[in-house]
Structures are given as C-alpha cells and as structure tokens.
Amino acid sequence: MAGRLHVDHIDLATLCAPLVPHIRQPLVRSPNLAPRRPLSILRFAPQTPSIDSLELAEAFWGLTPAWLEVLDHAPHCARAESLEQRPMFREAFLSRRCAIPVTGIYAWMAGVRGKQPFLITRVDRSPLLLAAIWCSYPRPGGRSFDSTALVTVPSQGAITQLSDRLPALLDGERLQAWLSPSTPSAEARALLVPATPGALGAFPVERAINDPRCQEWHCARPIGPMRIDRE
C-alpha cells in the first residue's frame, strides 16, 4: 500500500503529453508526503471534461464523500478490485477519476534494526502518474474542498518484497481515457494494471524518512543499490 510519496520538480507538459495541463495551483512538492496532507492532482476541469481542460489542482489526501462524518476515517487508498462494489469509491470511480504526479513511492522492509524505508521509482528515475479518484466535501457557507485516494493493484516481481500492492500507473496515452467520465467503467478498470516488468526499481533511503515530519530532501537519496523488478 502507498503510505508516503516523494514529489519533486516534474515537467508536467512532457509527462502528460499529448494533453496540455493548465496549472491552477503550483505542484505540491515534498520529499516525504504523508496522508491527511494536501497534494496535487491532475483532472479534467469540473463541468468541462475536454482535451483542453486538463488542470492541476490541490486535494486533501484521504477520500471524503459528503456523508463522511470523521475525516480520520478517510481512506488514502482504494483497491481496484472493489471500486464498483464499495459505496465509498463507486461514484468517484464512475465520474471523478484523476491522476497524481509523483517522483517516487515509499515502502518499508522489516529488519533486525527496525523498518528500512525504500523509495520505489522508475528505473530511469522519470516521474510517475498514479491512478486516483476524487470527490468534494462540502463546508459551511457553500464552500467545499476536494479530496482524493490512490487506486492500488497487486505488485509483482521483486517489489512484492516491499509491498504487496502499489498504485496503478498511467502514461500519457492512457491518461485521457482514465480521466474522461465518458470512458465506460469496464474500459477504465482495464487500465488498472501492474507496472511493466523491469519498469520499477527500489533503493534504500535514510531511516529518518520513517518519521513523516522529516522534510529533508537529502534523506530521500539512495544509500544502497537499486533493486530492479525484472520478473
């Protein structure tokens, strides 16, 4: 499961091509981004789902439907297999899909000295687009805030030693189909697949990352060789 994210500078125009994102708010950057914090999502602008309306917006990491009473119960991940079965996720999956641009996903391996954090990235260290869903939570006075949850699928290969599930990855060609509410649910669900073998790797980072309060970029640098998912 994806419990923390690494988000550094990202060339969104290249990552989202051929779509062209409109930057409504700056990309939220963090070397150690935890749930219950704001992050950046890519979506078609509400009311105008077209190729010209892709926007970068800010959302709370933890899906908060209007009926949710306790924000601490907001899930930060949703299993792809249960998107249409669970009321928490169904409506957002059918009509409000988004993507989260990141530069890495954290996972942990238990050891004799405690949990060792690893940063999962593309082998070439290029950024990732993670499949997600979003919704709005009403506030008093007619205002609202947006929230989101990552969509996870089973991991494979060497990465399973770190996590049995990871967010589904998108690319520029599949991004438009995933984001468009006109895409039938069966077609959208078919986009939720594990990463291509050999695409991902993971390297150990400093244990200071275990504390979500750690926001030092140098703590996310490799301190050992990358393990590559070749299977």
Secondary structure, DSSP 8 states (H G I E B T S, - for coil): ----EEE----HHHHHTTS--EESS----EEEE-SSSEEEEEEE-TT--STT-EEEEEEEES---TT---GGG--SEEEGGGTTT-HHHHHHHHH-EEEEEESEEEEEEEETTEEEEEEEEETT---EEEEEEEEEEE-GGG-EEEEEEEEEEE--GGGGGT-SEEE-EE-HHHHHHHH-TTS-HHHHHHT-----TTSEEEEE--GGGGSTT---GGGGS-SS--EE---
